[in-house]
Amino acid sequence: MMNRRYFVAGSLAVGALGLLTNCTSGRKSLRVAFQKGIGTIMYLKDTGILERKIEPLGWSVEWKEFAAGPQMLEAMNLGAVDFGPVGETPPIFAQAAGAEILYAGCEPPSPRSEAIIVPKGSSIQSIADLKGKRVAFVKGSNVHYLILRALQTSGLSFGDIVPVYMTPADAGTAFERGAIDAWGTWDPYLSAAELNIGARAIADGTGLAPNIMFYMAAKPLAEHDPLVLKAALAAVSEAGRWVSGNRKAFAGILAAQIGVSKEIAERAVERGEFGAGAITAETLQKEQEIADLFYDLKLVPKQVDVRAAAWSAEPA
């Protein structure tokens, strides 16, 4: 189980290195995390919109790639990342571990952008058929919650499956080899598995998990440089508006960025929702329900108050 020790081990060394990198030059650097092929952030990275927003404030941008949200938030807690997007679940694990992070903004729900898939020709037809099966996913990721909800609604518990914690890259390899029975994943891995090897979804997030992308900020950034954080959110919002109105064009950009076919990129983009808006009370309530479920199942070490980690652009 992820715990405080997991998050803070090495924090002095890594945090000091992050501060040294960020402050020894006259120009400050906003360290922005991204995951390959995930959401509005990919268009933002390609266009320079963010750079243009924060350059007048005396800041530049440094991009840092991560395999998944849990790793990104670990780096944020260690002082190596300032801003970036993750799904619903990683912030809950991070907050339970005492991470100094804040919910700063969010994208609209994209429930069809995540799914539980099985190999072509598998005898598994429904979630109920997963009993006793090896199901791979990233621990503490958005699909971790999807799997819990899917099991619940099918009359199963988490103990009825054999969870296999893997990064998307390792899970993809295991899935193709037949070493796992099912895989909880998200786009573009989801679309690639469907189109390249005939994977079949037995459930996506529709009616189960909203799959909201949150934009998280390191607490020091929000406290000391709120104008930079506001500018970053404005950049995401601008990029999201363009992507929403130009999906085919964005799919072409995405395909080139991550090295997949345009068909894969188009399917992933078609299922997604993009942009950044303010986090509503309703969104926070839904996130709290997710946090409470993980605590009730003893998958996080303590109960968390999601609202306590919600950033407000306006001073209290």
Backbone hydrogen bonds in HBPLUS format (Angstrom, degrees):
<---DONOR---> <-ACCEPTOR-->    atom                        ^
c    i                          cat <-CA-CA->   ^        H-A-AA   ^      H-
h    n   atom  resd res      DA  || num        DHA   H-A  angle D-A-AA Bond
n    s   type  num  typ     dist DA aas  dist angle  dist       angle   num
A0006-TYR N   A0003-ASN O   3.08 MM   3  5.33 119.2  2.46 101.0 115.2     1
A0007-PHE N   A0003-ASN O   3.30 MM   4  6.71 149.5  2.40 147.4 155.4     2
A0007-PHE N   A0004-ARG O   3.05 MM   3  5.19 119.5  2.43  97.3 112.1     3
A0008-VAL N   A0004-ARG O   2.93 MM   4  6.16 158.8  1.97 159.1 164.9     4
A0009-ALA N   A0005-ARG O   2.97 MM   4  5.63 139.4  2.13 149.1 153.1     5
A0011-SER N   A0008-VAL O   2.78 MM   3  4.94 152.0  1.86 141.8 135.2     6
A0014-VAL N   A0010-GLY O   2.98 MM   4  6.13 176.4  1.98 167.1 166.4     7
A0015-GLY N   A0011-SER O   2.72 MM   4  5.36 152.2  1.80 137.1 147.0     8
A0016-ALA N   A0012-LEU O   2.99 MM   4  5.87 156.1  2.05 135.6 142.6     9
A0017-LEU N   A0013-ALA O   3.03 MM   4  6.21 155.6  2.09 143.7 150.6    10
A0018-GLY N   A0014-VAL O   2.86 MM   4  6.13 156.2  1.92 150.0 156.6    11
A0019-LEU N   A0015-GLY O   2.95 MM   4  6.22 158.5  2.00 150.4 155.7    12
A0020-LEU N   A0016-ALA O   2.89 MM   4  6.07 158.5  1.94 148.5 154.8    13
A0021-THR N   A0017-LEU O   2.91 MM   4  6.11 161.5  1.95 151.3 155.8    14
A0022-ASN N   A0018-GLY O   3.01 MM   4  6.11 147.1  2.12 141.9 151.0    15
A0023-CYS N   A0019-LEU O   3.00 MM   4  5.91 132.7  2.23 147.4 156.8    16
A0024-THR N   A0020-LEU O   3.28 MM   4  5.73 146.3  2.40 145.5 146.1    17
A0060-SER N   A0028-LYS O   2.83 MM  32  6.31 150.0  1.92 152.4 162.5    18
A0030-LEU N   A0060-SER O   2.79 MM  30  6.08 173.2  1.79 152.1 151.4    19
A0062-GLU N   A0030-LEU O   2.92 MM  32  5.97 166.1  1.94 144.8 143.7    20
A0082-ASP N   A0031-ARG O   2.85 MM  51  5.18 164.3  1.87 142.0 146.8    21
A0083-PHE N   A0031-ARG O   3.28 MM  52  6.54 149.3  2.38 156.8 156.4    22
A0032-VAL N   A0062-GLU O   2.79 MM  30  6.07 153.3  1.86 157.0 166.3    23
A0064-LYS N   A0032-VAL O   2.84 MM  32  5.98 154.2  1.90 158.0 156.3    24
A0033-ALA N   A0083-PHE O   2.82 MM  50  6.21 162.0  1.85 158.8 164.1    25
A0034-PHE N   A0064-LYS O   2.96 MM  30  6.30 141.2  2.12 155.4 157.8    26
A0066-PHE N   A0034-PHE O   2.91 MM  32  6.16 150.4  2.00 160.7 167.1    27
A0038-ILE N   A0035-GLN O   3.10 MM   3  5.55 164.4  2.13 141.0 137.0    28
A0042-MET N   A0039-GLY O   3.16 MM   3  6.12 158.8  2.20 125.2 128.6    29
A0043-TYR N   A0040-THR O   2.98 MM   3  5.49 125.9  2.29 112.2 125.0    30
A0044-LEU N   A0040-THR O   3.05 MM   4  6.34 163.1  2.07 155.4 160.9    31
A0045-LYS N   A0041-ILE O   2.91 MM   4  6.05 151.2  1.99 142.4 149.4    32
A0046-ASP N   A0042-MET O   3.28 MM   4  6.40 137.6  2.47 132.1 142.0    33
A0046-ASP N   A0043-TYR O   3.07 MM   3  5.10 127.4  2.36  95.7 109.6    34
A0047-THR N   A0043-TYR O   3.21 MM   4  6.28 129.6  2.47 148.3 159.6    35
A0052-ARG N   A0048-GLY O   3.04 MM   4  6.26 158.6  2.09 151.0 156.1    36
A0053-LYS N   A0049-ILE O   3.07 MM   4  6.33 142.1  2.22 143.6 154.0    37
A0053-LYS N   A0050-LEU O   3.06 MM   3  5.09 123.5  2.39  96.0 110.9    38
A0054-ILE N   A0050-LEU O   3.10 MM   4  6.40 157.0  2.16 159.3 163.5    39
A0055-GLU N   A0051-GLU O   2.94 MM   4  5.75 139.2  2.11 146.9 156.2    40
A0057-LEU N   A0054-ILE O   2.92 MM   3  5.22 143.4  2.06 107.8 119.3    41
A0059-TRP N   A0054-ILE O   3.29 MM   5  5.53 159.9  2.34 138.3 137.4    42
A0058-GLY N   A0055-GLU O   2.95 MM   3  5.21 162.9  1.98 114.2 118.0    43
A0072-MET N   A0068-ALA O   3.26 MM   4  6.53 151.8  2.35 145.7 154.0    44
A0072-MET N   A0069-GLY O   3.01 MM   3  4.96 114.9  2.45  96.2 112.8    45
A0073-LEU N   A0069-GLY O   2.95 MM   4  6.23 160.8  1.99 164.1 167.5    46
A0074-GLU N   A0070-PRO O   3.00 MM   4  6.19 145.7  2.12 143.1 152.8    47
A0075-ALA N   A0071-GLN O   3.10 MM   4  6.34 160.0  2.14 144.2 148.8    48
A0076-MET N   A0072-MET O   2.93 MM   4  6.26 148.6  2.03 142.1 151.9    49
A0077-ASN N   A0073-LEU O   2.92 MM   4  6.06 158.1  1.97 143.8 148.7    50
A0078-LEU N   A0074-GLU O   3.04 MM   4  6.30 139.5  2.21 141.3 152.6    51
A0080-ALA N   A0075-ALA O   2.91 MM   5  5.24 162.0  1.94 159.0 153.0    52
A0079-GLY N   A0076-MET O   3.10 MM   3  5.21 160.1  2.14 104.7 110.1    53
A0218-ALA N   A0082-ASP O   2.88 MM 136  4.95 157.5  1.93 137.5 138.1    54
A0084-GLY N   A0216-MET O   3.08 MM 132  5.49 146.1  2.20 148.5 153.5    55
A0216-MET N   A0084-GLY O   2.78 MM 132  5.49 160.7  1.81 163.1 157.5    56
A0086-VAL N   A0214-PHE O   2.84 MM 128  5.39 151.0  1.93 150.3 160.0    57
A0214-PHE N   A0086-VAL O   2.69 MM 128  5.39 156.4  1.74 174.2 171.9    58
A0092-ILE N   A0089-THR O   2.93 MM   3  5.40 131.4  2.17 116.3 129.3    59
A0093-PHE N   A0089-THR O   3.35 MM   4  6.73 158.0  2.40 158.0 163.9    60
A0094-ALA N   A0090-PRO O   2.95 MM   4  6.12 162.2  1.98 154.4 160.1    61
A0095-GLN N   A0091-PRO O   2.77 MM   4  5.85 160.3  1.81 144.7 150.1    62
A0096-ALA N   A0092-ILE O   2.94 MM   4  6.07 158.7  1.99 147.1 153.2    63
A0097-ALA N   A0093-PHE O   3.11 MM   4  6.29 131.3  2.36 134.9 147.1    64
A0097-ALA N   A0094-ALA O   3.07 MM   3  5.07 131.2  2.32  94.3 107.9    65
A0099-ALA N   A0094-ALA O   2.96 MM   5  5.30 165.6  1.98 147.5 144.3    66
A0098-GLY N   A0095-GLN O   2.98 MM   3  5.04 160.7  2.01 105.7 110.8    67
A0219-LYS N   A0100-GLU O   3.21 MM 119  5.55 168.7  2.22 135.4 132.7    68
A0102-LEU N   A0217-ALA O   2.86 MM 115  5.21 143.1  1.99 150.0 160.7    69
A0217-ALA N   A0102-LEU O   2.91 MM 115  5.21 157.6  1.96 147.3 154.5    70
A0103-TYR N   A0309-ALA O   2.72 MM 206  6.04 159.0  1.76 155.8 163.4    71
A0311-TRP N   A0103-TYR O   2.84 MM 208  5.70 172.1  1.84 152.9 154.9    72
A0104-ALA N   A0215-TYR O   2.86 MM 111  5.58 157.0  1.91 159.5 167.2    73
A0105-GLY N   A0215-TYR O   3.31 MM 110  4.97 141.0  2.47 133.4 136.9    74
A0215-TYR N   A0105-GLY O   2.76 MM 110  4.97 173.7  1.77 133.6 135.1    75
A0106-CYS N   A0277-GLY O   3.12 MM 171  5.57 153.7  2.20 145.5 152.8    76
A0277-GLY N   A0106-CYS O   2.85 MM 171  5.57 161.2  1.88 151.9 155.3    77
A0107-GLU N   A0213-MET O   2.80 MM 106  5.25 155.2  1.86 153.3 161.6    78
A0110-SER N   A0210-PRO O   3.06 MM 100  6.23 123.1  2.39 150.0 165.7    79
A0110-SER N   A0211-ASN O   3.09 MM 101  5.31 152.0  2.17 122.2 130.4    80
A0113-SER N   A0110-SER O   3.05 MM   3  5.56 163.0  2.08 119.1 124.6    81
A0205-GLY N   A0111-PRO O   2.83 MM  94  4.18 132.7  2.06 156.5 143.3    82
A0187-ASP N   A0113-SER O   2.94 MM  74  5.55 145.8  2.06 159.6 161.1    83
A0115-ALA N   A0185-THR O   2.96 MM  70  5.79 160.9  1.99 160.7 165.0    84
A0185-THR N   A0115-ALA O   2.97 MM  70  5.79 161.7  2.00 171.7 171.7    85
A0116-ILE N   A0203-ALA O   2.80 MM  87  5.48 159.1  1.85 164.7 170.6    86
A0202-ILE N   A0116-ILE O   2.89 MM  86  5.94 165.2  1.92 167.7 170.6    87
A0117-ILE N   A0183-TRP O   2.87 MM  66  5.32 168.2  1.89 147.6 147.5    88
A0183-TRP N   A0117-ILE O   2.91 MM  66  5.32 152.4  1.99 148.4 156.1    89
A0118-VAL N   A0200-ARG O   2.82 MM  82  5.37 153.8  1.89 145.9 152.7    90
A0200-ARG N   A0118-VAL O   2.89 MM  82  5.37 168.8  1.91 159.6 163.4    91
A0122-SER N   A0119-PRO O   3.02 MM   3  5.42 156.2  2.08 136.3 134.4    92
A0129-ASP N   A0126-SER O   3.04 MM   3  5.43 142.6  2.18 106.5 116.7    93
A0130-LEU N   A0127-ILE O   2.90 MM   3  5.42 165.4  1.92 120.2 124.1    94
A0133-LYS N   A0130-LEU O   2.84 MM   3  5.08 162.3  1.87 138.1 136.8    95
A0132-GLY N   A0160-ASP O   2.62 MM  28  5.79 169.9  1.63 164.9 168.7    96
A0162-VAL N   A0133-LYS O   2.82 MM  29  5.71 166.9  1.84 155.9 151.3    97
A0181-ASP N   A0134-ARG O   2.87 MM  47  5.19 143.7  2.00 136.2 148.0    98
A0182-ALA N   A0134-ARG O   3.15 MM  48  6.52 144.1  2.28 157.0 157.1    99
A0135-VAL N   A0162-VAL O   2.98 MM  27  6.08 155.9  2.03 140.9 148.2   100
A0164-VAL N   A0135-VAL O   2.84 MM  29  5.73 154.0  1.90 146.0 141.8   101
A0136-ALA N   A0182-ALA O   2.96 MM  46  6.32 166.0  1.97 147.2 144.8   102
A0184-GLY N   A0136-ALA O   2.83 MM  48  6.16 170.0  1.84 175.8 176.2   103
A0137-PHE N   A0164-VAL O   3.07 MM  27  6.46 147.5  2.18 154.7 158.3   104
A0166-MET N   A0137-PHE O   3.00 MM  29  5.60 155.6  2.06 125.2 132.9   105
A0141-SER N   A0138-VAL O   3.13 MM   3  5.45 146.2  2.25 139.4 133.8   106
A0144-HIS N   A0141-SER O   3.09 MM   3  5.28 142.1  2.24 102.2 113.3   107
A0146-LEU N   A0142-ASN O   3.31 MM   4  6.71 158.4  2.36 141.2 147.4   108
A0147-ILE N   A0143-VAL O   2.88 MM   4  6.00 160.4  1.92 146.5 150.3   109
A0148-LEU N   A0144-HIS O   3.13 MM   4  6.42 158.8  2.18 143.7 149.4   110
A0149-ARG N   A0145-TYR O   2.95 MM   4  6.21 168.1  1.97 161.3 163.3   111
A0150-ALA N   A0146-LEU O   2.88 MM   4  6.02 160.7  1.92 151.4 157.4   112
A0151-LEU N   A0147-ILE O   2.95 MM   4  6.09 161.0  1.98 150.9 155.6   113
A0152-GLN N   A0148-LEU O   2.96 MM   4  6.17 162.3  1.99 148.9 154.2   114
A0153-THR N   A0149-ARG O   3.01 MM   4  6.22 167.6  2.02 155.0 156.7   115
A0154-SER N   A0151-LEU O   3.07 MM   3  5.15 142.1  2.22 100.4 111.9   116
A0156-LEU N   A0151-LEU O   2.84 MM   5  4.82 159.9  1.88 151.9 145.4   117
A0155-GLY N   A0152-GLN O   3.12 MM   3  5.33 165.1  2.14 111.6 113.8   118
A0160-ASP N   A0157-SER O   2.95 MM   3  5.36 160.9  1.99 111.9 118.2   119
A0161-ILE N   A0158-PHE O   3.33 MM   3  5.98 169.9  2.34 116.5 119.3   120
A0171-ALA N   A0167-THR O   2.86 MM   4  5.99 162.9  1.89 159.9 165.6   121
A0172-GLY N   A0168-PRO O   2.88 MM   4  5.97 154.2  1.95 145.8 152.3   122
A0173-THR N   A0169-ALA O   3.24 MM   4  6.53 156.2  2.30 144.8 150.0   123
A0174-ALA N   A0170-ASP O   2.98 MM   4  6.24 165.3  2.00 151.1 155.3   124
A0175-PHE N   A0171-ALA O   2.78 MM   4  5.89 152.9  1.85 149.3 157.1   125
A0176-GLU N   A0172-GLY O   3.09 MM   4  6.30 159.2  2.14 145.0 149.5   126
A0177-ARG N   A0173-THR O   3.08 MM   4  6.30 148.9  2.18 146.1 154.8   127
A0178-GLY N   A0174-ALA O   3.07 MM   4  6.12 118.8  2.46 137.3 151.4   128
A0179-ALA N   A0174-ALA O   2.90 MM   5  5.00 148.0  2.00 154.7 153.6   129
A0178-GLY N   A0175-PHE O   3.24 MM   3  5.22 147.6  2.35  97.6 107.0   130
A0189-TYR N   A0186-TRP O   2.97 MM   3  5.76 109.0  2.49 137.2 140.5   131
A0190-LEU N   A0186-TRP O   2.89 MM   4  5.07 148.6  1.99 112.0 119.0   132
A0192-ALA N   A0188-PRO O   2.95 MM   4  6.10 160.9  1.98 153.8 159.8   133
A0193-ALA N   A0189-TYR O   2.95 MM   4  6.10 158.5  1.99 147.9 153.0   134
A0194-GLU N   A0190-LEU O   3.05 MM   4  6.29 158.1  2.09 151.2 157.4   135
A0195-LEU N   A0191-SER O   2.96 MM   4  6.07 168.0  1.97 152.6 155.6   136
A0196-ASN N   A0192-ALA O   2.80 MM   4  5.57 155.8  1.85 146.0 153.5   137
A0197-ILE N   A0193-ALA O   3.22 MM   4  5.49 153.3  2.29 124.3 132.3   138
A0199-ALA N   A0193-ALA O   3.08 MM   6  5.42 168.2  2.09 130.9 127.1   139
A0208-LEU N   A0205-GLY O   2.83 MM   3  5.03 161.5  1.86 127.5 131.5   140
A0209-ALA N   A0205-GLY O   2.82 MM   4  4.61 155.5  1.88 126.2 134.6   141
A0221-LEU N   A0218-ALA O   3.07 MM   3  5.49 123.6  2.40 109.4 122.8   142
A0222-ALA N   A0218-ALA O   3.24 MM   4  6.62 164.0  2.27 157.7 161.6   143
A0223-GLU N   A0219-LYS O   2.92 MM   4  6.08 157.4  1.97 157.3 163.8   144
A0224-HIS N   A0220-PRO O   2.92 MM   4  5.83 163.3  1.94 147.2 151.7   145
A0225-ASP N   A0221-LEU O   2.78 MM   4  5.15 151.1  1.86 139.3 147.6   146
A0228-VAL N   A0225-ASP O   3.07 MM   3  5.50 130.4  2.33 109.2 121.1   147
A0229-LEU N   A0225-ASP O   3.29 MM   4  6.71 156.3  2.35 149.0 155.7   148
A0230-LYS N   A0226-PRO O   2.87 MM   4  6.11 160.5  1.90 150.9 156.0   149
A0231-ALA N   A0227-LEU O   2.96 MM   4  6.12 153.6  2.03 139.3 146.6   150
A0232-ALA N   A0228-VAL O   2.92 MM   4  6.18 151.0  2.00 146.5 154.3   151
A0233-LEU N   A0229-LEU O   3.01 MM   4  6.30 159.9  2.06 152.6 157.1   152
A0234-ALA N   A0230-LYS O   2.93 MM   4  6.17 152.1  2.01 146.2 154.5   153
A0235-ALA N   A0231-ALA O   2.95 MM   4  6.17 147.1  2.06 142.8 151.5   154
A0236-VAL N   A0232-ALA O   3.04 MM   4  6.37 155.6  2.10 147.5 153.5   155
A0237-SER N   A0233-LEU O   2.95 MM   4  6.17 159.0  2.00 147.4 153.2   156
A0238-GLU N   A0234-ALA O   2.98 MM   4  6.19 158.5  2.03 145.8 151.2   157
A0239-ALA N   A0235-ALA O   2.93 MM   4  6.15 164.1  1.96 150.8 155.3   158
A0240-GLY N   A0236-VAL O   2.82 MM   4  5.96 156.7  1.87 149.6 156.6   159
A0241-ARG N   A0237-SER O   3.07 MM   4  6.30 151.2  2.16 146.1 152.5   160
A0242-TRP N   A0238-GLU O   3.29 MM   4  6.61 156.6  2.35 145.8 151.3   161
A0243-VAL N   A0239-ALA O   2.97 MM   4  6.26 167.0  1.99 155.6 159.0   162
A0244-SER N   A0240-GLY O   2.92 MM   4  6.02 166.1  1.94 150.7 154.3   163
A0245-GLY N   A0241-ARG O   3.25 MM   4  6.38 145.2  2.38 138.6 146.6   164
A0245-GLY N   A0242-TRP O   3.16 MM   3  5.30 125.8  2.47  98.2 111.8   165
A0246-ASN N   A0242-TRP O   2.94 MM   4  5.97 114.2  2.39 142.4 159.9   166
A0246-ASN N   A0243-VAL O   3.13 MM   3  5.02 150.9  2.22  99.4 108.3   167
A0250-PHE N   A0246-ASN O   2.92 MM   4  6.16 159.5  1.97 155.5 162.1   168
A0251-ALA N   A0247-ARG O   2.85 MM   4  6.06 152.4  1.92 148.3 155.9   169
A0252-GLY N   A0248-LYS O   3.17 MM   4  6.51 149.1  2.27 144.2 151.3   170
A0253-ILE N   A0249-ALA O   3.17 MM   4  6.55 153.8  2.24 145.6 152.4   171
A0254-LEU N   A0250-PHE O   2.79 MM   4  6.03 165.5  1.81 158.9 162.9   172
A0255-ALA N   A0251-ALA O   2.87 MM   4  5.99 160.8  1.91 148.6 153.5   173
A0256-ALA N   A0252-GLY O   3.26 MM   4  6.43 159.9  2.30 142.8 147.2   174
A0257-GLN N   A0253-ILE O   2.96 MM   4  6.19 152.9  2.04 147.9 156.3   175
A0258-ILE N   A0254-LEU O   3.03 MM   4  6.21 163.6  2.06 160.2 161.4   176
A0259-GLY N   A0255-ALA O   2.91 MM   4  5.54 125.1  2.21 139.1 149.8   177
A0260-VAL N   A0255-ALA O   3.24 MM   5  4.97 145.5  2.37 128.5 136.5   178
A0265-ALA N   A0261-SER O   3.12 MM   4  6.47 167.8  2.14 152.5 155.5   179
A0266-GLU N   A0262-LYS O   2.78 MM   4  5.91 157.4  1.83 149.2 155.6   180
A0267-ARG N   A0263-GLU O   3.09 MM   4  6.28 156.4  2.14 143.6 149.1   181
A0268-ALA N   A0264-ILE O   3.04 MM   4  6.30 164.7  2.06 153.3 157.5   182
A0269-VAL N   A0265-ALA O   2.89 MM   4  6.06 162.9  1.92 153.4 158.0   183
A0270-GLU N   A0266-GLU O   2.91 MM   4  5.95 156.0  1.97 144.4 151.2   184
A0271-ARG N   A0267-ARG O   3.28 MM   4  6.47 145.4  2.41 143.7 150.7   185
A0272-GLY N   A0269-VAL O   3.16 MM   3  5.19 142.3  2.31  99.8 110.5   186
A0284-LEU N   A0280-THR O   3.06 MM   4  6.39 160.7  2.10 150.9 155.8   187
A0285-GLN N   A0281-ALA O   2.93 MM   4  6.12 149.6  2.02 143.6 152.1   188
A0286-LYS N   A0282-GLU O   3.03 MM   4  6.30 155.2  2.09 146.3 152.2   189
A0287-GLU N   A0283-THR O   2.98 MM   4  6.25 158.0  2.03 148.3 154.7   190
A0288-GLN N   A0284-LEU O   2.86 MM   4  6.09 147.4  1.97 143.0 152.3   191
A0289-GLU N   A0285-GLN O   3.01 MM   4  6.32 148.8  2.10 144.4 152.3   192
A0290-ILE N   A0286-LYS O   3.11 MM   4  6.48 149.8  2.20 145.3 153.1   193
A0291-ALA N   A0287-GLU O   2.95 MM   4  6.26 159.7  1.99 148.5 154.0   194
A0292-ASP N   A0288-GLN O   2.83 MM   4  6.06 158.2  1.87 151.4 157.3   195
A0293-LEU N   A0289-GLU O   3.06 MM   4  6.25 150.4  2.15 141.3 148.5   196
A0294-PHE N   A0290-ILE O   3.14 MM   4  6.48 162.6  2.17 153.6 157.0   197
A0295-TYR N   A0291-ALA O   3.03 MM   4  6.30 152.6  2.11 147.6 155.6   198
A0296-ASP N   A0292-ASP O   2.83 MM   4  6.00 163.2  1.85 150.5 155.4   199
A0297-LEU N   A0293-LEU O   3.03 MM   4  6.21 147.4  2.14 147.6 155.6   200
A0299-LEU N   A0294-PHE O   2.84 MM   5  5.16 163.1  1.86 169.6 164.7   201
A0298-LYS N   A0295-TYR O   2.86 MM   3  4.89 158.6  1.91 108.0 113.8   202
A0308-ALA N   A0305-ASP O   3.06 MM   3  5.52 138.9  2.23 109.2 120.1   203
A0309-ALA N   A0306-VAL O   2.91 MM   3  5.52 156.8  1.97 117.6 125.0   204
A0310-ALA N   A0307-ARG O   3.16 MM   3  5.11 166.9  2.17 109.2 109.6   205
